[in-house]
């Protein structure tokens, strides 16, 4: 089935076009807001500060004090994923996160960032994370750790993609069944809002846990 959006796609895939619109929109929003922050916050600034503070506390709990310098990465991913999920609630638009290419890309960012951070913080000693606490079990622990780490981007990407694609398909079926499916569409909309928040939170939390694990000293 050919997917399209109400905005110009300029010959790009609909999900790719939506992703670029979101990136540009967030960049413009950031520039505008950067000059509007005040010591006495307004309503929008108060909401932003509450959300950032909540995620910062969660980052401190899961990444430790060393993780604060990597918090901007986590927050950038979180905002992008939330907005990408949320645009799917607008008729005529598609959530980029309902495309596997997008979610794989996001998961790979977390995957490579985790190990880059690990080597940056610990140097070659980061290898100890993969060989276990005792050297004579390294032959068994090392391949299991490699498999486990390689499974992380697969798990991250498929979880986000599956939930967003599933909700999008349900909404399409409900629209086809209109008007008899009005009650079901209302329920689906409520569930969709929950999915938007929940999947954003889960991706952010797992990203923090992975990076937090890389920051820990190996034993």
C-alpha positions as CSV (number, residue, x, y, z in Angstrom):
1,X,0.0,0.0,0.0
2,X,1.3,3.4,-0.9
3,X,1.6,5.7,2.1
4,X,1.4,9.5,1.8
5,X,1.1,12.6,4.0
6,X,-0.8,15.8,3.6
7,X,2.5,17.8,3.6
8,X,4.8,17.9,0.5
9,X,7.2,14.9,0.5
10,X,9.4,16.2,-2.3
11,X,9.7,12.7,-3.8
12,X,10.9,11.2,-0.5
13,X,9.3,8.3,1.3
14,X,6.5,9.6,3.5
15,X,8.2,8.5,6.7
16,X,11.5,10.1,5.7
17,X,9.8,13.3,4.8
18,X,8.0,13.4,8.2
19,X,11.3,12.7,10.0
20,X,12.9,15.7,8.2
21,X,9.9,17.9,9.0
22,X,10.2,17.0,12.7
23,X,14.0,17.6,12.8
24,X,13.6,21.0,11.2
25,X,10.6,21.9,13.4
26,X,12.5,20.9,16.6
27,X,15.5,22.9,15.5
28,X,13.4,26.0,14.9
29,X,11.6,25.5,18.2
30,X,14.9,25.2,20.0
31,X,16.3,28.4,18.5
32,X,13.1,30.3,19.4
33,X,12.9,28.9,23.0
34,X,16.6,29.5,23.6
35,X,16.0,33.3,23.6
36,X,12.9,33.1,25.7
37,X,14.0,31.4,28.9
38,X,13.5,33.7,31.9
39,X,14.4,33.5,35.6
40,X,10.7,33.6,36.3
41,X,9.3,30.9,33.9
42,X,6.1,31.1,32.0
43,X,3.7,28.2,31.5
44,X,5.6,26.6,28.6
45,X,9.0,27.1,30.2
46,X,7.6,25.6,33.5
47,X,6.4,22.5,31.6
48,X,9.8,22.1,29.8
49,X,11.7,22.5,33.1
50,X,9.5,19.9,34.9
51,X,10.0,17.3,32.1
52,X,13.7,17.9,31.9
53,X,14.1,17.8,35.6
54,X,12.2,14.5,35.8
55,X,14.4,12.9,33.2
56,X,17.5,14.3,34.8
57,X,16.6,12.7,38.1
58,X,16.0,9.4,36.2
59,X,19.4,9.8,34.4
60,X,21.1,10.3,37.8
61,X,19.5,7.2,39.2
62,X,20.4,5.0,36.2
63,X,23.7,6.5,34.9
64,X,25.2,8.0,38.0
65,X,27.0,11.4,38.3
66,X,29.2,10.6,35.4
67,X,26.2,10.2,33.1
68,X,25.2,13.9,33.4
69,X,27.4,14.9,30.5
70,X,25.6,12.4,28.3
71,X,22.2,13.6,29.3
72,X,21.8,15.9,26.3
73,X,22.1,12.8,24.0
74,X,19.3,11.0,26.0
75,X,17.1,14.1,26.0
76,X,17.5,14.7,22.3
77,X,16.5,11.1,21.5
78,X,13.6,11.3,23.9
79,X,12.2,14.5,22.4
80,X,12.6,13.3,18.9
81,X,10.9,9.9,19.6
82,X,8.0,11.5,21.5
83,X,7.3,14.0,18.7
84,X,7.7,11.3,16.1
85,X,5.2,9.1,17.9
86,X,2.8,12.0,18.6
87,X,2.5,13.2,15.0
88,X,0.8,9.9,14.2
89,X,-2.3,11.1,16.1
90,X,-2.8,13.9,13.5
91,X,-4.8,12.7,10.5
92,X,-2.8,12.8,7.3
93,X,0.6,12.4,9.0
94,X,2.6,9.4,9.7
95,X,4.9,8.7,12.7
96,X,8.4,8.1,11.5
97,X,8.8,5.6,14.3
98,X,6.3,3.3,12.5
99,X,9.1,2.7,10.0
100,X,11.7,0.1,10.9
101,X,14.5,2.0,9.2
102,X,13.9,4.9,11.6
103,X,13.8,2.8,14.8
104,X,16.9,0.8,13.7
105,X,18.7,4.1,13.2
106,X,17.8,5.3,16.6
107,X,18.8,2.0,18.2
108,X,22.1,2.0,16.5
109,X,22.8,5.5,17.8
110,X,22.4,4.2,21.3
111,X,24.4,1.1,20.6
112,X,27.4,2.9,19.2
113,X,27.2,5.7,21.8
114,X,27.2,3.1,24.6
115,X,30.4,1.5,23.5
116,X,32.1,4.7,22.4
117,X,31.4,6.1,25.9
118,X,32.6,2.8,27.5
119,X,36.0,3.0,25.8
120,X,36.2,6.8,26.3
121,X,35.7,6.4,30.1
122,X,37.7,3.2,30.7
123,X,40.0,2.8,27.8
124,X,41.0,-0.7,26.9
125,X,39.8,-1.8,30.4
126,X,36.3,-1.6,29.0
127,X,36.9,-5.1,27.6
128,X,36.5,-6.4,31.2
129,X,32.8,-5.8,30.8
130,X,32.7,-8.6,28.3
131,X,34.8,-11.3,30.0
132,X,33.2,-11.6,33.4
133,X,34.7,-11.5,36.9
134,X,37.0,-14.5,36.5
135,X,39.5,-14.9,33.7
136,X,39.0,-18.7,33.3
137,X,35.3,-18.2,32.4
138,X,36.1,-15.6,29.7
139,X,35.8,-18.2,26.9
140,X,32.1,-18.7,27.9
141,X,31.1,-15.2,29.1
142,X,32.6,-13.3,26.2
143,X,30.4,-14.8,23.3
144,X,27.3,-14.5,25.5
145,X,28.0,-10.9,26.3
146,X,28.6,-10.1,22.6
147,X,25.3,-11.8,21.7
148,X,23.5,-9.9,24.4
149,X,24.9,-6.5,23.3
150,X,24.1,-7.2,19.7
151,X,20.6,-8.0,20.6
152,X,20.1,-4.6,22.3
153,X,19.6,-2.6,19.1
154,X,17.3,-5.3,17.7
155,X,15.2,-5.2,20.8
156,X,15.1,-1.4,21.0
157,X,14.1,-1.0,17.3
158,X,11.6,-3.8,17.1
159,X,9.8,-2.8,20.3
160,X,9.3,0.8,19.2
161,X,8.5,-0.1,15.6
162,X,6.1,-2.9,16.5
163,X,4.0,-0.8,18.9
164,X,3.8,2.3,16.6
165,X,3.1,0.3,13.5
166,X,0.5,-1.8,15.3
167,X,-1.4,1.2,16.5
168,X,-1.3,2.8,13.1
169,X,-2.8,-0.3,11.5
170,X,-5.5,-0.5,14.1
171,X,-6.5,3.1,13.4
172,X,-6.6,2.5,9.7
173,X,-8.9,-0.5,10.2
174,X,-11.2,1.6,12.4
175,X,-11.4,4.4,9.8
176,X,-12.4,1.8,7.2
177,X,-15.2,0.5,9.5
178,X,-16.6,4.0,10.2
179,X,-19.2,4.9,11.5
180,X,-19.8,1.6,13.3
181,X,-16.4,1.7,14.9
182,X,-16.6,5.1,16.6
183,X,-16.5,3.7,20.2
184,X,-13.5,1.4,19.3
185,X,-11.7,4.4,17.7
186,X,-12.1,6.3,20.9
187,X,-10.6,3.5,22.9
188,X,-7.8,3.1,20.3
189,X,-7.0,6.8,20.6
190,X,-6.7,6.6,24.3
191,X,-4.5,3.5,24.0
192,X,-2.5,5.4,21.3
193,X,-1.7,8.2,23.7
194,X,-0.6,5.7,26.3
195,X,1.6,4.0,23.8
196,X,3.2,7.3,22.8
197,X,4.3,8.1,26.3
198,X,5.1,4.6,27.3
199,X,7.3,3.8,24.3
200,X,9.2,7.1,24.6
201,X,9.8,6.4,28.3
202,X,10.9,2.8,27.7
203,X,13.4,3.8,25.0
204,X,14.8,6.6,27.2
205,X,15.1,4.3,30.2
206,X,16.8,1.5,28.4
207,X,19.2,3.9,26.7
208,X,20.1,5.2,30.2
209,X,20.6,1.7,31.5
210,X,22.9,0.7,28.6
211,X,25.0,3.8,29.0
212,X,25.0,3.5,32.7
213,X,26.3,0.0,32.4
214,X,29.1,1.2,30.2
215,X,30.0,3.9,32.7
216,X,30.3,1.4,35.6
217,X,33.7,-0.1,36.6
218,X,34.0,-3.7,35.5
219,X,34.5,-6.2,38.4
